[in-house]
């Protein structure tokens, strides 16, 4: 939290561009842009991006190991896979991607 507090103090009253791989570092930002292969694919606040359930939400869940309240309250999609299905061997959402959030 020391780093987060220092960033919050240094950015107060200023326009800052922060490039971060640790999403907890930027969750208080006014605007978060998710960049994939040089293209902005998502843009919004932390809450908006979690609600969108896109790349940012998947990466946030992977990094923080928790789902945000908005995501927990949404209906879950049914899982129709059987135990021996090849779909059970897929990479986790967001795995091995070159996404960055700024």
Order of alpha helices (4+ residues) and beta strands (2+ residues): alpha-beta-beta-alpha-alpha-alpha-beta
